[in-house]
């Protein structure tokens, strides 16, 4: 099966959406599913207002039609609601091509915090975008319920995975002896990082990541360690060097960084909101509280070996199986279409590695 995925989020961006689809492409191959991407790199782009590292594609409807004819995909999936996503959606609707979508980012919260626009306007636009498709893939049951209450239709469960070979406990202490409280992610206003930086905690605070707020927060919080962007082994050692992972964001739809922290044996402190409440078992893998400092203190005493075991339950192979299954269900079985001659072969489950 050949699946075209249109995504506005792509390299050089480093975020959960990009990591998800890069890994999905690898894991889908043993399932006889080839994923081909349509990304901003194929278009003229302009910097996103207030977030210049994100590039927005300029209109290229004719090019999308050309690429569709060249690729001849069996299925189309639209990953993001940016310009490229809208262009692909318009082409599919004009040509009568069914497609699925994903809900990765709470744009109403982000746009409202940056431009002071009513969230209801953005929700209305997103509802129109997604309901035109054959199904919306969402990462957690909590998010699915919220979207359904807001009028979104045909939600499909699609969880995520974590690289448990890369992210694992290690005998390193990059930031000195504990307690070390760690945040990993974009350094941007919607991530609510200041709630973490203002929390009264005994120990060292570390922020790993880049973004539009980095220089401002570095100047305002000189006692905090800001490492900038880290990837691969470098990032994995940052996780392993901490004692608690703090997730101050209230606008997540999942939170791959939570799984990366858990795979590293780190307990997670977070607010009781969508994403964390679906991934964190209070008193076992982390702590949830409206007082983020209290959650961080409560998480310190948890069993790191048990936390690691819980993370092993999330595999990218399982996530890829679910993605392909959703494609088949939404675009073939439910639409009365004949499935491609080359069917998906479910690969044998590989044993998890501790």
Protein Blocks (a to p, Z undefined) as FASTA:
>chain_A
ZZddddfbdcfbdcfklmmmmmmmmmmmmnopacddddfklpccdddehilmbccddddf
klmmmmmmmnopabdcdfbfcfklmmmmmmmmmnopacddddfbcfklmmmmmnopafkl
mmmmmmmmmmmpnbdcdfbfklmmmmmmnopahiacddddddfklnccddddfkopaddd
ddeddddfklommmmmmpccedddddedddjklmmmmmmmmmbccebjaehjllmmmmmm
pmbdcdfbfkbfnopmlmmmmmnopacdddddehjlmmpcghklmccdfblklmmmmmmm
pcfklmmmmmmmpcfklmmmmmmmmmmmmmmmmnopacdfbdcdddddddddZZ
